[in-house]
Amino acid sequence: MKGSFHPSNALQLEADAVIIGSGAGGASVADVLTAAGLSIIMLEEGQHIPSSSASPIAREAFSAAWRGGGITAAIGRPPITYAEGRCVGGGTEINSAITQRADGDLINEWRKLNKIENFTADELAPYYERAETVVNASLTHGALGRATGILRQGGKALGWKVSELKRGQRGCKGANRCSYVCPNGAKQSMSVTLLPKAVNRGMRLLAQTRVDKIRIEKRRATEVIARSRDAGGQVVPVHVKAGMVFVCAGAIHTPALLRRSGKRERIGNTLRLHPTIKATALFSEPVDAHQSRLPLTAITEFMPDQRIGGSVFTPSVFGLSLAEDWTNRGDLMRDLRFCGSYYGMIRPRGVGSVRWLPGFNEPLVRFKLAPEDWIALSQVLTRLGQAMFAAGARKVFPSIFGHEGWTSPDQVHEFWDKPLPNGATNLMTVHLFSSCPPGEHQDACPVDSYGRVRGVENLFVADGSLIPEAPGVNPQMTIMALAFRVAEAALYRSAQERARSAARDKI
Ligand SMILES: Cc1cc2nc3c(=O)[nH]c(=O)nc-3n(C[C@H](O)[C@H](O)[C@H](O)COP(=O)(O)OP(=O)(O)OC[C@H]3O[C@@H](n4cnc5c(N)ncnc54)[C@H](O)[C@@H]3O)c2cc1C
């Protein structure tokens, strides 16, 4: 990307603001600040992967754009595997780009719970509109394929509400490589929308630059200390001084970095995620999910607490999911054309934490499901099984190690009134949030209603960490909306500060 560069010597940089992380939150902050004419430096740990060099090979794509090559897990019983993007554009480069707003009633609940100022669905609406316009949130035209039809057919047969999902795309060609970085630039991720715009307005973007610490002195963030790489791969120290510091490293790495920098109070204590259980459904007719777009309908009857949808399906991703129980499931690989991968996702009551461990690059992430989460997971899995059989499945294999699979709809009630086996159930998530919830409820919220870290004048959080609780919907639009709002409020605050100091100078 023009404007992104590799340093060759140790760098001492200055700017009006520094943004740490280039994902949904960071790019949205950059849009607001560069439009206001501020000089901006953005530091991003991952590399830039232009669509022209996006690899079709899963191993290469994952190791380039996914943190840890896609292998990260929150400790708990069971551990929950989670995925994050680590590249210019963050998670938006590897996500499915489904766009949804958080439910208005939930927004009201969060406002009351955390005492968040000016936080109603109406007040957030213009920010959501801005986010939706940026990514061109729209229905995908053309044939959606049988994998999508299965959810529609199953849900409708059971009399449940089924919704078409809008996505951030422009002319999607159905490459089925959303999770590998779109090879056509059709997905409206941050690297094809807000980041080039910000760079054109003068933002300097340093990729492969990891921030180690934010120096905080006398209630101000005074310096950001990072490590970059020169063209030969050698480590180059980077120090940035800026009037405002925005931490947009995502719901795991933002609290980890703040804690590393000495800000610990209430930070990283309330991580939320959407525990998700998958199932493979085997049909008699070809589904050919690997040749079509990912399923673009969802069963939304039970939202926001539960949602049933379809997963990315490529031969390698399918192989990986079967590898969870290869002895019992490996044979399904031969039936690739007849299989689909679907999931049930819940809005949990359980909570997790993020802790920085001295000497380790990656933080310690824990998540404890609440007893009612186990009930919800059992229910959503039952409903997922019902929907698959209603759509004509021959066999359904829940993601439970050693489970032989259901062969008829009456078997799917197996777990309805008993918890799933916690030692054998495979759970995952791609949605992480709430590790730094905003609000004026000082005992619960480490940042104020507008994302400013308590006790530091010029340090802001603007990413998934800010969503007050699990939203039950795909989070990118909410993250962008909240990040726009934080950046606008910070601009307003800094203008006020400048006016006050000008007035003092006059006296
Ligand atoms: C496979 C997958 C599918 C998904 N599908 C959808 C979907 O369809 N719709 C939806 O709404 N959401 C989806 N999501 C979730 C969505 O992409 C994320 O919620 C969103 O990108 C998070 O935005 P963020 O700004 O909080 O963090 P990110 O987008 O993760 O950005 C954080 C950035 O900060 C960088 N960083 C971290 N630490 C440091 C450091 N110390 N120094 C410098 N840089 C650092 C990271 O490398 C990363 O690029 C999906 C996610 C995944 C992984």
The ligand as an SDF file (V2000), in Angstrom:
LIG
                    3D

 53 58  0  0  0  0  0  0  0  0999 V2000
  -12.5820  -15.9400   10.4240 C   0  0  0  0  0  0  0  0  0  0  0  0
  -13.3500  -14.7480   10.9270 C   0  0  0  0  0  0  0  0  0  0  0  0
  -14.6280  -14.4940   10.4200 C   0  0  0  0  0  0  0  0  0  0  0  0
  -15.3510  -13.3880   10.8920 C   0  0  0  0  0  0  0  0  0  0  0  0
  -16.5470  -13.0620   10.2990 N   0  0  0  0  0  0  0  0  0  0  0  0
  -17.1530  -11.8870   10.6270 C   0  0  0  0  0  0  0  0  0  0  0  0
  -18.2850  -11.4220    9.9040 C   0  0  0  0  0  0  0  0  0  0  0  0
  -18.7510  -12.0540    8.9530 O   0  0  0  0  0  0  0  0  0  0  0  0
  -18.8310  -10.2360   10.2900 N   0  0  0  0  0  0  0  0  0  0  0  0
  -18.3530   -9.5100   11.3520 C   0  0  0  0  0  0  0  0  0  0  0  0
  -18.9380   -8.4790   11.6870 O   0  0  0  0  0  0  0  0  0  0  0  0
  -17.2750   -9.9240   12.0320 N   0  0  0  0  0  0  0  0  0  0  0  0
  -16.6510  -11.0730   11.6840 C   0  0  0  0  0  0  0  0  0  0  0  0
  -15.5100  -11.4460   12.3290 N   0  0  0  0  0  0  0  0  0  0  0  0
  -15.0390  -10.6280   13.4530 C   0  0  0  0  0  0  0  0  0  0  0  0
  -14.4170   -9.3020   13.0100 C   0  0  0  0  0  0  0  0  0  0  0  0
  -13.5680   -9.4830   11.9030 O   0  0  0  0  0  0  0  0  0  0  0  0
  -13.6540   -8.7390   14.1840 C   0  0  0  0  0  0  0  0  0  0  0  0
  -14.5520   -8.6240   15.2670 O   0  0  0  0  0  0  0  0  0  0  0  0
  -13.0500   -7.3740   13.9180 C   0  0  0  0  0  0  0  0  0  0  0  0
  -12.1580   -7.4130   12.8490 O   0  0  0  0  0  0  0  0  0  0  0  0
  -12.3200   -6.9200   15.1760 C   0  0  0  0  0  0  0  0  0  0  0  0
  -11.9150   -5.5930   14.9820 O   0  0  0  0  0  0  0  0  0  0  0  0
  -10.8620   -4.9390   15.9780 P   0  0  0  0  0  0  0  0  0  0  0  0
  -10.5610   -3.5940   15.4690 O   0  0  0  0  0  0  0  0  0  0  0  0
  -11.3600   -5.1160   17.3630 O   0  0  0  0  0  0  0  0  0  0  0  0
   -9.5620   -5.8690   15.8780 O   0  0  0  0  0  0  0  0  0  0  0  0
   -8.8050   -6.4730   14.6230 P   0  0  0  0  0  0  0  0  0  0  0  0
   -9.5880   -6.3170   13.3770 O   0  0  0  0  0  0  0  0  0  0  0  0
   -8.4060   -7.8430   15.0420 O   0  0  0  0  0  0  0  0  0  0  0  0
   -7.5170   -5.5500   14.4900 O   0  0  0  0  0  0  0  0  0  0  0  0
   -6.5230   -5.5030   15.4790 C   0  0  0  0  0  0  0  0  0  0  0  0
   -5.1740   -5.3300   14.7890 C   0  0  0  0  0  0  0  0  0  0  0  0
   -4.2250   -4.9560   15.7680 O   0  0  0  0  0  0  0  0  0  0  0  0
   -2.9930   -5.5910   15.4840 C   0  0  0  0  0  0  0  0  0  0  0  0
   -2.2260   -5.6750   16.7340 N   0  0  0  0  0  0  0  0  0  0  0  0
   -2.4780   -6.4400   17.8160 C   0  0  0  0  0  0  0  0  0  0  0  0
   -1.5510   -6.2250   18.7640 N   0  0  0  0  0  0  0  0  0  0  0  0
   -0.6850   -5.2960   18.2720 C   0  0  0  0  0  0  0  0  0  0  0  0
    0.4830   -4.6690   18.7880 C   0  0  0  0  0  0  0  0  0  0  0  0
    0.9560   -4.9460   20.0130 N   0  0  0  0  0  0  0  0  0  0  0  0
    1.1390   -3.7760   17.9950 N   0  0  0  0  0  0  0  0  0  0  0  0
    0.6760   -3.4690   16.7470 C   0  0  0  0  0  0  0  0  0  0  0  0
   -0.4390   -4.0500   16.2190 N   0  0  0  0  0  0  0  0  0  0  0  0
   -1.1200   -4.9460   16.9820 C   0  0  0  0  0  0  0  0  0  0  0  0
   -3.4050   -6.9510   14.9440 C   0  0  0  0  0  0  0  0  0  0  0  0
   -2.3810   -7.5200   14.1720 O   0  0  0  0  0  0  0  0  0  0  0  0
   -4.6640   -6.6130   14.1520 C   0  0  0  0  0  0  0  0  0  0  0  0
   -4.3690   -6.3900   12.7910 O   0  0  0  0  0  0  0  0  0  0  0  0
  -14.7790  -12.5450   11.9060 C   0  0  0  0  0  0  0  0  0  0  0  0
  -13.5120  -12.8050   12.4010 C   0  0  0  0  0  0  0  0  0  0  0  0
  -12.7810  -13.8820   11.9140 C   0  0  0  0  0  0  0  0  0  0  0  0
  -11.4080  -14.1280   12.4650 C   0  0  0  0  0  0  0  0  0  0  0  0
  1  2  1  0
  2  3  1  0
  2 52  2  0
  3  4  2  0
  4  5  1  0
  4 50  1  0
  5  6  2  0
  6  7  1  0
  6 13  1  0
  7  8  2  0
  7  9  1  0
  9 10  1  0
 10 11  2  0
 10 12  1  0
 12 13  2  0
 13 14  1  0
 14 15  1  0
 14 50  1  0
 15 16  1  0
 16 17  1  0
 16 18  1  0
 18 19  1  0
 18 20  1  0
 20 21  1  0
 20 22  1  0
 22 23  1  0
 23 24  1  0
 24 25  2  0
 24 26  1  0
 24 27  1  0
 27 28  1  0
 28 29  2  0
 28 30  1  0
 28 31  1  0
 31 32  1  0
 32 33  1  0
 33 34  1  0
 33 48  1  0
 34 35  1  0
 35 36  1  0
 35 46  1  0
 36 37  1  0
 36 45  1  0
 37 38  2  0
 38 39  1  0
 39 40  1  0
 39 45  2  0
 40 41  1  0
 40 42  2  0
 42 43  1  0
 43 44  2  0
 44 45  1  0
 46 47  1  0
 46 48  1  0
 48 49  1  0
 50 51  2  0
 51 52  1  0
 52 53  1  0
M  END
$$$$
